[in-house]
Amino acid sequence: MSDPRRTVRRAAVAMAAMLATAASITVVTRADAAVPTAPAGMTTVFSDDFTGASGTGVNTTNWRYSTGTGYPGGAANWGTGEIETMTSSTANVYQDGTGNLAIKPIRDAAGNWTSGRIETQRTDFAAPAGGRMRIESRISQPNVTGAAAAGYWPAFWALGDAARPVGATNWPSIGELDILENVNGRPSVFAALHCGTNPGGPCNESTGLGSGERACTGCLGNFHTYAIEYDRSTSPEQLRWYLDGVNYFTLNSTVVDATTWNNATHHGFFVILNVAMGGGFPAAFGGGPTAATQSGVPMLVDYVAVYQSSGSSPTTPPPSGTGRDAYSVIEAESYNAASGVSLETSSEGGQNVSYIANGDWLQYDNVDFGTGGVKDFVARVASGAATGVSGLVEVRIDSRSNAPIGSFALGGTGGWQTWQSIPGNMSNVSGKHTVFVTFTSGQSADFVNLNWFQFRR
């Protein structure tokens, strides 16, 4: 499913030839099945079997409703051109009393569409370094075909955790994993990774790096399992997509540069289920909805589960080899991985990191603090943010989820190239570590540019 930085989703998608599935696909019509036990070597970290009473909403401990026509502060029409209004009404999103969740798009007498979109409360579903993560669901695609299906766009997908605080305005750099998409009642499934920059970039946005259209015999109105597995125990790392347990599409991390891959995958995700109506993707396959489109055909979801294996380390390990000297200037643009930022020419020479807002981060591998004795750190920053827009520049080590060991607050400096060297308090640290510079703000607007930083004894 597309995300709000796009204005048109997959308008450039070419009509792909239907591909015969290599393995036989068994049509499974049973309406309810138990959540499967975790695959070998993995544990279940999240599941919902949707066993609530008929007509009830979702368990809001597990899920949150995304309503309206876009995220607050995000692009209109969810960034995809879709036309429905998402609601939390049990007319659109409800448990059916037989072990399933239903998401039902409805057209009213005036021709307006409503539907449903739910997202996991948790945003920390991740593959640890050296480990694996699997996101799986058993779904019956809406049982509608032909002209009656024009504009239907059911989806099961996941977004990088940094999307949530900023209305996904940092899409696609933070990563999107499309596990199941279908359009216009075609007997098929699409899968994709979205990453990098939009338009174009290393991930061919807004199309993404996709499977193309794959045959999904009997998937309309019948239950099948759809899953993605992110494997960081292999070299190169892999994303693998499965239909009824058959691996039908794989991407290796070498398909893009390391920074783009890491930005898109080396973090938590949240899971999304929705049925959109209209937009760029259905438009690439005939358009819709039209007056002939049938109202009220639901996508049914039997369960959602997330599995995870342990890795070689629960945090980002410092790389081997020659380290960076913590006590020399570290140029901001020399990061090993990053999320949500851009580079621009600095008035002080070279480049600086720009367009930094809440939730963005920079990663610097193998920073050597020696035997310690750190007193503070100083960063060369500039800000042309409006009055009232401010934030924190923070330093964390080994994991972005660890507590900051240093920070300072920043308001405007008088301009985006008006540089100041600002010190921050710092806890003592020794040895080699992966350093994360993270940025936190109560506002969604950009609030800082960073040119360089260093630690001081």
Order of alpha helices (4+ residues) and beta strands (2+ residues): beta-beta-beta-beta-beta-beta-beta-beta-beta-beta-beta-beta-beta-beta-beta-beta-beta-alpha-beta-alpha-beta-beta-beta-beta-beta-beta-beta-beta-beta-beta-beta-beta-beta
